Amino acid sequence: MKHYVVVITGASGSVYGLRAVEQLLVSGHTVSLVATPTGAEVMAYETGLRLPEAAAKETVLRFLDLPPDSALRVVADSDLFDAVASGSSAVDGVIVVPASMGFVGSVAAGLGGDLAERAADVALKERRPLVLVPRETPLNLIHLRNLTALAEAGAVIVPAMPAFYQRPETLDDMVNFVVGKALDVLGIEHQLFPRWRE
Ligand SMILES: Cc1cc2nc3c(=O)[nH]c(=O)nc-3n(C[C@H](O)[C@H](O)[C@H](O)COP(=O)(O)O)c2cc1C
């Protein structure tokens, strides 16, 4: 089984990040979850899940209704001494979902100022999969240029753009489509949406 880093930033749509965590854990992978400070605030506002400093893992697993022994690590964004800050650690991919334009700009500039940015930067330098699920609209030229720079550096950009051809009936269906497309990039099997013509 593999080890993925899931980064939740302060863009709207933390539900996408939580669904990604849930799916990866259910598939038997290890997940290191990093929420930026604004990511944690927006997540609390949008989903009601407030990340405590102590027992964060238990809190997330309870929220996701997953067993307490699931392979989840919740790591503080300020902890640049964590394993996933180093290219020497065994990480199979990083997924930033949702990705704010601030985060996209920082990673495009190579800042690596906190664990979330550093994990993304390490994925690029080590040529490991980096999947970004940006959420902003409309996009200005700076956003577009930063996303282009990241795509040129090897990231795969999976915009939070639900489709309608699979005829979604619920909000969950729409969330699942976006998350499923991001997981497809990492080659992770899932049943989040029906495949076209299958
Ligand atoms: C409720 C809320 C929703 C936001 N939604 C977005 C968004 O969809 N996209 C975005 O780029 N920024 C959004 N922002 C702004 C970011 O949170 C802000 O730029 C922040 O500095 C990003 O920092 P981070 O990437 O370290 O989390 C939102 C902020 C709030 C409070």
The ligand as a MOL file (V3000), in Angstrom:
LIG
                    3D

  0  0  0     0  0            999 V3000
M  V30 BEGIN CTAB
M  V30 COUNTS 31 33 0 0 0
M  V30 BEGIN ATOM
M  V30 1 C -14.6550 31.2630 3.2380 0
M  V30 2 C -13.4390 31.4660 2.3510 0
M  V30 3 C -13.4450 30.9420 1.0690 0
M  V30 4 C -12.3480 31.1220 0.2450 0
M  V30 5 N -12.3780 30.5630 -1.0060 0
M  V30 6 C -11.3000 30.6690 -1.8070 0
M  V30 7 C -11.2910 30.0070 -3.0720 0
M  V30 8 O -12.2270 29.3250 -3.4630 0
M  V30 9 N -10.1530 30.0920 -3.7970 0
M  V30 10 C -9.0440 30.7790 -3.3780 0
M  V30 11 O -8.0480 30.7970 -4.1090 0
M  V30 12 N -9.0530 31.4380 -2.2020 0
M  V30 13 C -10.1280 31.3890 -1.3940 0
M  V30 14 N -10.1370 32.0130 -0.1630 0
M  V30 15 C -8.9790 32.8290 0.2130 0
M  V30 16 C -7.8500 31.9930 0.7930 0
M  V30 17 O -8.2940 31.3120 1.9590 0
M  V30 18 C -6.6670 32.8970 1.1550 0
M  V30 19 O -6.0850 33.4290 -0.0280 0
M  V30 20 C -5.6260 32.2260 1.9980 0
M  V30 21 O -4.5940 33.1450 2.2660 0
M  V30 22 C -5.0550 31.0090 1.3200 0
M  V30 23 O -4.0250 30.5100 2.1510 0
M  V30 24 P -3.5890 28.9870 2.1330 0
M  V30 25 O -3.3750 28.6210 0.7130 0
M  V30 26 O -2.3260 28.9700 2.9350 0
M  V30 27 O -4.6520 28.2000 2.7800 0
M  V30 28 C -11.2190 31.8560 0.6820 0
M  V30 29 C -11.2320 32.3770 1.9830 0
M  V30 30 C -12.3300 32.1880 2.8030 0
M  V30 31 C -12.3090 32.7560 4.1870 0
M  V30 END ATOM
M  V30 BEGIN BOND
M  V30 1 1 1 2
M  V30 2 1 2 3
M  V30 3 2 2 30
M  V30 4 2 3 4
M  V30 5 1 4 5
M  V30 6 1 4 28
M  V30 7 2 5 6
M  V30 8 1 6 7
M  V30 9 1 6 13
M  V30 10 2 7 8
M  V30 11 1 7 9
M  V30 12 1 9 10
M  V30 13 2 10 11
M  V30 14 1 10 12
M  V30 15 2 12 13
M  V30 16 1 13 14
M  V30 17 1 14 15
M  V30 18 1 14 28
M  V30 19 1 15 16
M  V30 20 1 16 17
M  V30 21 1 16 18
M  V30 22 1 18 19
M  V30 23 1 18 20
M  V30 24 1 20 21
M  V30 25 1 20 22
M  V30 26 1 22 23
M  V30 27 1 23 24
M  V30 28 2 24 25
M  V30 29 1 24 26
M  V30 30 1 24 27
M  V30 31 2 28 29
M  V30 32 1 29 30
M  V30 33 1 30 31
M  V30 END BOND
M  V30 END CTAB
M  END
